[in-house]
Amino acid sequence: MKNVLILGGPGNISESTIRYFLEKKVPVGVLTHATTDLLGLDGKISVFRGDRNDIEDLMRVYREFDPEVIIDFCCFEPFQAKVAVEAVKQMHCARYIFVSTVDVYGYPLNRLPMRESDPWGEPNCLYAKNKKECEQIFKEGFADTSTSLTIARPAYSMGKTFALSAFERNRGKHIVARIREGKPVYVPGDGNALLQTGSAYNTGLMIARIAENDNCKDKDYTCGHDRLNTQDEYIKAFANVLGMPVKIVHIPTDFMYSLERKEVEDSILKDLSIHNIYFSVDKFKQEFPDFVWEYSMEDAARAFIEHQDKIGTFDKPLEEQFEDKVLEKWEKAMEALRQEIDF
């Protein structure tokens, strides 16, 4: 392969994509606006500082680096897709891989496990709606060009810089902090909802394999782990890595919404954590029967914890949040109820 250009990163998923190509001696360029952490890739990649929203910046990088393949990890809004299409039309590349999201399939999923070919529901959040519209813009934009389009849709991929919680939108950092401080961790319902937790390391390698394989042109693939777990098992994976006990508190979601609080409306509950999240990766496995999911869920949790410790995320004690107040009052009320019916 000739040059591979990464738009965005190095980040949660793209780091292992980049390292894969470097091991293959393929030159890698990264267009980023970040000025800080390159996740240890300093000096190993060509770094272009610029704004992917600016067509002149895009075209400057295309001219300088002359990529054969572009992998777009940071297109989140339709106008960004339009700019990218216009730049590629003027400068050309052989292949464009758009990293979308499984959230475009819509929740609740119409089938478990959800396949690429199954009927989609309506996106239930702005992030998914925008990604779905971006997919359409890329499909229409490259339809009459010699650039082939492949769409990769990562499922939940936990790694150094990102983990999900069931409630807060704080990139999972409070899960580790709560376990370390001996505080309970909230999980919706009875904890048995399905959460297909994958490693960002594995997902990045899946995208790399797709990007280098000409058989994947003009196709779409769900990229996630081939194992399934419950939400309770997910939280326990953090506890196992930390070597500490964890107390999980289950609260019915209908109760949470009955509180009629903005904190609940703004949480991740409706977007993700009240749903079963389970996707088929059979299409990818048929194309790549030799692929090995090297990192387990525990490996992914360990990568998150170690990196966040390194950058000081957990240096300060947790500040009290809405979630703390709800858990405290719920546990007191449940204990009072248990005593009341102890006859």
C-alpha positions in Angstrom: 0.0 0.0 0.0 0.9 3.6 -0.6 0.4 6.3 2.0 -2.5 6.0 4.5 -3.9 9.3 5.9 -5.8 9.3 9.2 -8.2 12.2 9.8 -8.2 12.7 13.5 -6.3 11.2 16.3 -4.3 9.3 17.3 -7.2 8.4 19.4 -9.1 5.6 21.2 -9.6 3.4 18.1 -7.2 4.9 15.6 -4.0 4.2 17.6 -4.0 0.5 16.8 -5.0 1.2 13.2 -1.9 3.4 12.9 0.4 0.9 14.6 -0.8 -1.8 12.3 0.2 0.1 9.2 3.5 1.1 10.7 4.4 -2.5 11.4 3.6 -3.1 7.7 6.1 -0.3 6.8 3.2 1.7 5.3 3.8 5.5 5.7 1.0 7.0 7.9 0.0 10.6 8.1 -2.3 12.1 10.7 -4.3 15.4 10.2 -5.1 16.7 13.7 -5.8 19.9 15.4 -4.5 18.6 18.7 -1.2 19.9 20.0 -0.6 17.4 22.8 -0.6 13.6 23.3 0.3 11.5 20.3 0.0 8.3 22.4 3.7 7.5 21.9 3.6 7.8 18.1 5.8 10.9 18.0 8.4 10.7 15.3 6.8 7.6 13.8 4.1 9.3 11.8 3.8 12.4 9.6 1.8 14.9 11.6 -0.1 17.6 9.8 -1.6 20.4 12.0 -4.8 21.7 10.5 -8.6 21.8 10.5 -10.5 19.1 8.7 -13.4 21.4 8.4 -11.3 23.7 6.2 -11.2 22.5 2.6 -7.9 24.3 2.0 -6.3 22.5 4.9 -7.5 19.2 3.6 -6.3 19.8 0.1 -2.9 21.1 1.4 -2.4 17.8 3.3 -3.6 15.7 0.3 -1.1 17.5 -1.9 1.8 17.1 0.5 1.1 13.5 1.6 -0.6 12.1 -1.5 -2.6 9.3 0.3 -3.8 6.2 -1.5 -6.2 5.5 1.4 -8.0 8.0 3.7 -9.5 6.8 7.0 -11.9 9.3 8.5 -12.2 8.9 12.3 -13.4 12.4 13.1 -16.4 13.2 10.8 -19.3 13.8 13.1 -21.5 16.4 11.3 -22.9 16.5 7.8 -21.0 19.7 6.7 -17.7 17.9 7.5 -18.7 15.1 5.1 -19.5 17.6 2.4 -16.1 19.3 2.8 -14.3 15.9 2.7 -16.1 14.8 -0.4 -15.4 18.1 -2.2 -11.7 17.9 -1.3 -11.3 14.3 -2.5 -13.1 15.1 -5.7 -10.5 17.7 -6.4 -7.4 15.8 -5.2 -8.4 12.1 -5.6 -7.6 9.1 -3.5 -8.3 5.4 -4.3 -10.2 4.5 -1.2 -12.1 6.4 1.6 -13.0 4.6 4.8 -15.6 6.5 6.8 -15.7 5.5 10.5 -19.4 5.8 11.4 -21.1 4.1 14.4 -23.5 1.2 15.1 -25.8 3.8 16.7 -27.1 4.6 13.2 -29.1 1.3 13.4 -31.4 2.9 15.9 -32.4 1.8 19.4 -34.1 -0.4 20.4 -32.5 -2.6 17.8 -34.8 -4.4 15.5 -32.9 -7.7 15.9 -30.5 -9.3 18.3 -27.7 -9.6 17.2 -28.2 -6.7 14.7 -26.8 -7.3 11.3 -25.8 -4.7 8.7 -28.7 -5.9 6.4 -31.4 -5.8 9.0 -34.1 -3.1 8.9 -32.9 0.0 10.7 -34.8 2.0 13.3 -34.7 5.8 13.7 -31.6 7.3 15.4 -32.5 8.2 18.9 -29.8 10.9 19.4 -28.2 13.7 17.5 -24.9 12.0 17.3 -26.4 9.0 15.5 -28.6 11.1 13.3 -25.6 13.1 12.1 -23.5 10.0 11.5 -26.3 8.5 9.4 -26.6 11.6 7.3 -22.8 11.6 6.8 -23.0 8.1 5.5 -25.5 9.2 2.9 -23.4 12.2 1.9 -20.4 10.0 1.3 -22.3 7.4 -0.6 -23.9 10.0 -2.9 -20.7 12.1 -3.1 -18.4 9.3 -4.3 -21.0 7.5 -6.4 -19.8 9.1 -9.7 -16.1 9.1 -8.9 -13.2 6.5 -9.0 -12.9 6.7 -5.2 -14.4 3.6 -3.5 -16.2 4.0 -0.2 -16.1 1.6 2.7 -18.1 2.3 5.9 -16.9 0.9 9.2 -19.4 1.0 12.2 -17.6 0.5 15.5 -19.6 -1.0 18.3 -18.7 0.1 21.9 -14.9 0.1 21.9 -13.3 0.8 25.3 -9.7 1.9 25.3 -7.1 4.2 26.7 -9.2 7.4 26.3 -12.8 6.3 26.5 -15.1 4.1 28.5 -18.9 4.2 28.9 -20.9 4.6 32.1 -24.6 3.9 32.5 -25.5 7.4 33.5 -22.9 10.2 33.4 -21.4 11.5 30.2 -17.9 11.8 31.6 -16.1 9.1 29.5 -16.4 6.5 32.2 -13.9 8.0 34.6 -16.2 7.8 37.6 -16.6 4.0 37.4 -12.9 3.5 38.4 -13.0 6.3 41.0 -16.2 5.0 42.6 -14.8 1.5 42.9 -11.6 2.8 44.4 -13.4 5.0 46.9 -15.7 2.1 47.9 -18.8 3.8 46.5 -21.6 1.9 44.8 -21.9 1.9 41.1 -25.3 2.4 39.4 -26.5 -0.1 36.7 -30.0 0.3 35.2 -32.7 -2.3 35.6 -31.5 -5.7 36.9 -28.1 -5.5 35.3 -28.8 -8.2 32.7 -29.2 -5.9 29.7 -26.7 -6.8 27.0 -23.7 -4.6 26.4 -21.3 -5.9 23.7 -18.1 -4.4 25.1 -15.2 -4.5 22.8 -11.6 -3.3 23.0 -10.7 -0.2 21.0 -7.4 -2.0 20.2 -9.3 -4.8 18.4 -11.6 -2.4 16.6 -8.7 -0.4 15.3 -7.2 -3.6 13.9 -10.5 -4.5 12.2 -10.6 -1.1 10.5 -7.0 -1.5 9.4 -7.8 -4.9 7.8 -10.8 -3.5 6.1 -8.7 -0.5 4.8 -6.0 -2.7 3.2 -8.4 -5.2 1.6 -9.7 -4.4 -1.9 -12.5 -6.9 -1.4 -14.0 -4.5 1.1 -14.6 -1.7 -1.4 -18.1 -0.3 -1.5 -19.2 -2.4 1.5 -20.1 -1.7 5.1 -19.0 -3.6 8.2 -19.9 -3.6 11.9 -16.7 -3.6 13.9 -16.9 -4.9 17.4 -16.1 -7.8 19.7 -17.2 -11.3 19.1 -18.2 -12.0 22.7 -21.2 -10.7 24.7 -21.6 -9.6 28.2 -24.2 -8.0 30.6 -23.9 -4.6 32.1 -23.2 -6.1 35.5 -20.3 -8.2 34.0 -19.0 -5.0 32.4 -18.7 -3.2 35.8 -17.2 -6.3 37.4 -14.5 -6.3 34.8 -13.2 -3.0 36.2 -13.3 -4.3 39.7 -11.4 -7.5 38.6 -8.7 -5.4 37.1 -8.5 -3.1 40.2 -8.5 -6.2 42.4 -11.2 -4.6 44.5 -14.9 -5.5 45.4 -17.7 -3.5 43.8 -21.2 -2.9 45.0 -23.6 -2.6 42.1 -26.9 -0.9 42.8 -29.8 -1.6 40.4 -32.5 1.0 40.0 -35.5 0.6 37.5 -35.3 3.1 34.7 -39.0 3.9 35.0 -38.3 5.1 38.5 -35.3 7.2 37.3 -37.5 8.9 34.7 -40.3 9.5 37.2 -38.0 11.9 39.0 -38.5 14.3 36.1 -35.0 15.7 36.5 -32.9 17.4 33.9 -29.9 15.3 35.0 -31.8 12.1 34.0 -33.0 13.6 30.6 -29.4 14.7 29.8 -27.9 11.3 30.9 -26.9 8.5 28.6 -29.8 6.3 29.6 -32.1 6.9 26.7 -29.3 7.0 24.1 -27.7 3.7 25.1 -27.8 2.1 28.5 -31.4 1.2 28.8 -31.2 -0.9 25.6 -29.8 -4.3 24.7 -26.7 -3.5 22.6 -25.7 -6.6 20.6 -24.4 -6.6 17.0 -23.4 -9.4 14.6 -19.8 -9.3 13.3 -20.4 -12.3 11.0 -20.0 -10.2 7.9 -16.5 -9.2 9.0 -15.6 -12.8 10.1 -16.6 -14.1 6.7 -14.2 -11.7 5.0 -11.4 -12.2 7.6 -11.7 -15.8 9.1 -8.1 -15.5 10.4 -8.8 -12.4 12.6 -8.1 -12.8 16.3 -9.7 -10.6 18.9 -6.5 -10.2 20.9 -7.7 -8.0 23.8 -10.4 -9.1 26.2 -12.9 -6.8 28.0 -10.6 -6.9 31.0 -7.6 -5.9 28.8 -9.6 -3.0 27.6 -10.5 -1.9 31.1 -6.9 -2.2 32.1 -5.7 -0.1 29.2 -8.3 2.6 30.2 -7.3 2.5 33.9 -3.5 2.6 33.3 -3.7 5.5 30.8 -6.1 7.6 32.9 -3.8 7.0 35.9 -0.9 8.1 33.8 -2.5 11.4 32.9 -3.8 12.1 36.4 -7.6 11.7 35.7 -8.1 10.2 39.2 -5.8 12.4 41.2 -8.6 14.4 42.8 -11.4 12.8 44.8 -14.8 12.6 43.2 -17.1 15.6 43.7 -20.7 14.7 44.7 -23.0 14.2 41.7 -26.7 13.8 41.2 -26.0 10.0 40.8 -24.5 9.9 44.3 -27.6 11.5 45.8 -30.0 9.1 44.1 -28.0 6.0 45.1 -27.8 7.1 48.7 -31.5 7.8 49.0 -32.4 4.7 47.1 -30.4 2.5 49.4 -31.8 4.1 52.5 -35.4 3.7 51.2 -34.8 0.0 50.2 -33.3 -0.7 53.7 -36.3 0.9 55.3 -38.6 -1.2 53.1 -36.8 -4.4 54.0 -37.2 -3.7 57.7 -40.8 -2.8 57.3 -41.8 -6.1 55.6 -39.6 -8.2 57.8 -42.4 -10.1 59.6 
